Amino acid sequence: MEALVGLKGRDFVLVSAESSVMNSYLVIKRKDDKFSDLNENVTLVYNGDQGDAFRTAKFVVEDLKYRQLESNLKINPKVVSCSIQNKIYEKLRVNPLKCGFLVGGMSCNNPELYSIDNYGASFKENFIAMGMGTYFCYGILDNNYKEDLSQEEGIEIIKKCYKVLKERCSLNIEGVTIKVVSNSGIESIDLEIK
């Protein structure tokens, strides 16, 4: 019952998630950080089953950091996406994971945004909505997205998405965290949806 929304602009990526953790109709936590920053240019956020998503994110982050130290692996959004994809696909036939991920970041000064679903399918897009956002946000993203977005325009689009989710869905969205990834690093913005 959670929603993730991401979009990329000229020289940045916005990745957002609501701050509460839910399981069906239960609220597990009102304020939680679902983001993992791998370095100053890559972040990931998860949704789905809290245990599966949290453990998978932590495993991937630690594995990539180890491989970076061991063999000078350059961590960029595509590497992170492939690592998550492999982990989910590896578990698919044995113990399927019920989680999805958005990976956003900068690679060679270009913004990249990836989505990985609970089957291990990964794709790269200009904008992505996951979870409950799939049903309500794509119309807003289709109508408002343009390739040369400014950060302010992108943040307004994400606000619109979460306002619609709050109005139309039974989700009790209190707060949203947006990570802005650019060449100058990762900035976190907390919003209250009214």
C-alpha positions in Angstrom: 0.0 0.0 0.0 3.0 2.3 -0.4 3.9 4.6 -3.3 7.2 5.5 -4.9 7.6 8.2 -7.5 10.7 9.2 -9.4 11.5 11.5 -12.3 14.6 12.8 -13.9 15.3 16.4 -15.1 18.1 18.1 -17.1 20.8 17.5 -14.5 19.2 15.8 -11.6 17.0 12.9 -10.4 14.1 13.1 -7.9 13.2 10.0 -6.0 10.4 10.1 -3.5 8.6 7.9 -0.9 6.1 8.4 1.8 7.6 8.3 5.2 5.3 5.7 6.8 5.6 2.0 6.6 2.4 0.0 6.1 1.4 -3.6 5.7 -2.1 -3.9 4.3 -4.3 -1.8 6.6 -1.7 -1.7 9.5 0.7 1.2 10.0 3.9 -0.3 11.2 5.9 3.0 11.5 4.8 6.6 11.1 8.3 7.9 10.1 10.9 5.7 8.5 13.8 6.3 6.2 13.4 3.9 3.2 16.4 5.4 1.4 19.9 4.1 1.1 22.6 6.5 -0.3 25.4 4.4 -1.8 27.6 7.4 -2.5 27.2 11.1 -3.3 25.7 10.2 -6.7 23.4 7.2 -6.2 20.4 6.6 -3.9 17.8 3.8 -3.8 14.4 3.5 -2.1 12.2 0.5 -1.6 8.6 -0.5 -1.1 6.8 -3.7 -0.4 7.2 -6.1 2.5 9.3 -4.4 5.1 11.4 -7.4 6.0 12.2 -8.4 2.4 12.8 -4.8 1.2 14.9 -3.7 4.1 17.1 -6.9 4.1 17.6 -6.8 0.4 18.5 -3.1 0.4 21.0 -3.6 3.2 22.5 -6.7 1.5 22.9 -4.9 -1.8 24.4 -1.7 -0.2 27.0 -3.7 1.9 27.8 -6.0 -1.0 28.5 -3.1 -3.4 30.5 -1.2 -0.8 32.6 -4.3 -0.3 33.1 -4.9 -4.0 34.0 -1.2 -4.4 36.8 -1.6 -1.8 38.0 -4.9 -3.0 38.1 -4.3 -6.8 37.5 -0.6 -7.3 34.0 -1.1 -8.6 32.6 2.2 -9.8 29.1 2.4 -8.3 26.6 4.1 -10.6 22.8 3.6 -10.9 23.1 0.9 -13.5 25.4 -1.2 -11.3 23.1 -0.8 -8.4 20.1 -1.7 -10.5 21.7 -4.9 -11.8 22.8 -5.9 -8.3 19.3 -5.6 -7.0 17.9 -7.3 -10.1 20.3 -10.3 -9.6 19.4 -10.6 -5.9 15.6 -10.6 -6.5 15.9 -13.0 -9.5 18.1 -15.3 -7.5 15.4 -15.7 -4.9 12.5 -15.8 -7.3 12.1 -19.6 -7.6 13.1 -20.4 -4.0 11.7 -17.8 -1.7 10.2 -14.9 -3.7 10.8 -11.4 -2.3 7.8 -9.0 -2.2 9.6 -5.7 -2.8 10.3 -3.2 -5.4 13.1 -0.5 -5.8 13.7 2.8 -7.5 17.4 3.7 -8.1 18.3 7.2 -9.1 21.6 8.9 -9.6 24.1 10.5 -11.8 26.4 8.6 -14.2 29.0 10.5 -16.3 27.0 13.8 -15.5 23.8 12.3 -16.9 20.7 11.5 -14.7 19.5 7.9 -14.6 16.4 6.4 -13.1 15.7 2.7 -12.8 12.9 0.6 -11.4 13.2 -3.0 -10.3 10.0 -5.0 -9.6 9.4 -8.0 -7.4 10.2 -10.4 -10.4 13.6 -8.9 -11.0 12.6 -7.0 -14.1 14.5 -3.7 -14.4 13.8 -0.8 -16.7 15.1 2.7 -17.2 12.7 5.6 -17.7 12.3 9.3 -17.5 9.6 9.0 -14.8 8.3 6.0 -12.7 5.6 5.4 -10.2 5.5 2.2 -8.2 3.1 0.6 -5.7 -0.2 2.5 -5.3 1.3 5.3 -7.4 1.0 3.1 -10.4 -2.8 3.5 -10.4 -3.0 7.2 -9.7 0.2 9.0 -10.7 1.0 8.1 -14.3 -1.7 10.5 -15.6 -0.1 13.4 -13.7 3.4 12.3 -14.8 2.4 11.9 -18.5 0.7 15.4 -18.6 3.3 17.4 -16.7 6.7 15.8 -17.5 9.1 17.4 -19.9 12.7 16.5 -20.5 14.1 19.9 -19.4 12.3 20.1 -16.0 13.7 22.4 -13.3 14.0 21.0 -9.7 11.1 23.2 -8.6 8.8 21.9 -11.4 9.8 18.3 -10.6 9.0 18.8 -6.9 5.6 20.3 -7.7 4.8 17.3 -10.0 5.7 14.9 -7.1 3.5 17.0 -4.7 0.6 16.7 -7.1 1.1 12.9 -7.3 1.0 12.5 -3.5 -2.0 14.9 -3.1 -4.0 12.8 -5.6 -3.0 9.6 -3.6 -4.1 11.2 -0.4 -7.5 12.3 -1.9 -8.3 9.2 -3.9 -6.8 6.4 -1.9 -7.3 5.1 1.6 -3.6 5.8 2.3 -2.9 8.1 5.2 0.0 10.0 3.7 1.4 12.3 6.3 4.8 13.0 5.0 6.9 12.5 1.9 10.7 12.4 1.6 12.2 13.5 -1.7 15.9 12.9 -2.5 17.4 15.2 -5.1 20.4 13.6 -6.7 22.7 15.9 -8.8 26.3 16.4 -9.6 26.7 18.3 -6.4 25.5 15.4 -4.2 22.3 14.2 -2.6 19.9 16.5 -0.9 16.9 15.4 1.2 13.6 17.3 1.3 10.8 16.5 3.7 7.3 17.5 2.7 4.0 17.5 4.5 1.1 16.6 2.3 -2.1 18.5 3.1 
